[in-house]
Amino acid sequence: MSDQTDNEKQSQPRSPKSGSDGNSSGWWWIILSAGVIVALVIGVFDRNHQIRIPISELRRLIEAGAPDQNPQAAVSVNEGTANEPLTVRYSQLEDLVIGPAAVSGSVMREVIAPPEKAAPPQKVRFISGRVGLENDNNELFALAMSKGFRNIRAEEAPSGWRQYGPTLLLTAVLLFFLIFLMRRMGGPGSAMAFGRSKGRLYAQEDVGITFNDVAGLDEAVEELREVVDFLREPQRYQRLGGRIPRGVLLVGPPGTGKTLLAKAIAGEANVPFFSLSGSDFVEMFVGVGAARVRDLFQQAQAKAPCIVFIDELDALGKTRGTGLVGGHDEREQTLNALLVEMDGFSGNSGVIVLAATNRPETLDPALLRPGRFDRQVLVDRPDVRGREAILRVHLRNVRLADDVDAAAIARLTPGFVGADLANLVNEAALLAARKGNERVTMAEFNEGIERVSAGLEKRQRMIHPEEKQRVAYHESAHALVAYCLPNTDPVHKVSIIPRGLAALGYTMQRPEGDRYLLTRSELESRIQVLLAGTLAEEMILADISTGAQNDLQRATDIARAMVMDFGMSRLGRITFRDAPRAAFLSGDEIGPVQAFSQQTAREIDEEIRRIIDEAQESARQVLTSRRAALVAIAERLIEKETIDSGELRELIEAHTPSPSIVPGTAERLARSVPTMTAAADPAAPSDAPASLPRPGAADLRA
């Protein structure tokens, strides 16, 4: 299958071991630092709890006399501000300790003004600084003795801990903080971890996914199950002379389940599993990626036998020598290091490299040869049985109504991959919850298919009546020509409700089954269906609009592919496109396109124009002969905005009084040229150019 994203699997912990160890170590550093800070606060800064009395006021209090000789001895000190005055009375001076930097002791403190802030007397400790006044020949001590104070003590010499402890503690805290910071900066993605691998080590229980959670990919699972069995029972294969594959490459379109298969292997294999992305090796500094490759394989070899999974291998393994000199030094050095580690002079026995990519055509040939990646496993789009199995996996935790049929949904979703099906199930569940339903019905799944295929429906958009009429005739023409022509997919639904980013209406066609080949007549019919919308605008409204831009582009792309790729033109059975196309991704060719003369290019353009013109005339004849049906469909669309296949068939049959021959049918039957196919390999339907609609996919005419 493709991606398995049910809620039960998402709730399971999947943190790597290395991450948990790092977190526990970080907590120890935090606890230690907090303890040191608390010790500093308690042991060094305890003086912050003492009342500070100016030395001048303390001298006045001493001059007033000792408490046993003058019980009324006291001084009043103004400790407030101009806006908030506060008068405090100090008395009962005792326990004097005279030091070179400060004088401390205890006094009775009483707030006497203002009255609202008055407080009863309270015994407190005080301190008075005398830095700069210590060279007074003990004048303060003599004054206190003369005033009757007894038990006056001199400040003791500070202990080694009190003298050097604060400095040592602050230094230790700073060192601990720097070490902690360096360790955190040395983690993945930091500037301090230049040569360290970013691979994460997973245990079997951390993943929680097995081959039982993979559906629709039976062939790929069997290939990979053999690798897991070899790790579990190597003697079973070694007794016959077999050896473990050094590398397995998973290739396929996005969303088909390559990463899910890697997770299943991690959950099944009872060996260490390293996981990282190809972009984790890429850095701007030359040599860093190669160092990370070497570090990764050193870690892996220390835990052999083990599996190393590299996702998006194309970020690391692109063909060398394709750029400017010096422009790819870092990437090429990283790739060279990977090649050596996988099958170099020393080799890495017991380390299996599992990689995934959707761009195998860009990988370096040295990376794909046997001995490095011995096995390439295709993870392709699932067929109808595979889609049904995938849906059953995703529907495990969904509350379904009785009318939901996984097989019917699978037939309605040709071309969907596992990620699309997971999204479809989630959309249906969200729609049912939005409506307040207790269970998800088939209606939500049908609506979810349209949301995934065509985009969000925009019923609140205000459209001018003239534009609405134009869109109705445009979509009616698509549907009418698709219904009338042979070799076209059945029309499922026609709507003039805006959907997605720019579609003001759409005609949805769904194939009756999975298709892997396209014939010339089918491609010509598709071009006619695409051109029907703008022709109807011209016939009915005497003008054309910009709404046919996407139709014209797709029709031109199909015609160009017929001429340049498939040999379906008068130029002969020749392909004019030397540059390869991406096998699993939509996009332009890789490298230069033109490999022919200017004269040939002119002939190609003329042949493309001929195919488009002939398709345009055929579509015009269909619309002209069935104009009444076209008008009836458009009027019904303006009235109801959406019609289904049954209603479309009734409208066409009601406004077609007698059977009519589809224009162009006789000419096609009389052709002596054998039917050509649009793909050479029935097992690889995704090799068709990205500009063509994918065989087996629901077709939207916007």
Summary of the structure (lengths in Angstrom):
residues: 702
radius of gyration: 41.4
end to end distance: 30.5
largest distance: 137.2
contacts: 2151
relative contact order: 0.08
helix: 47%
strand: 14%
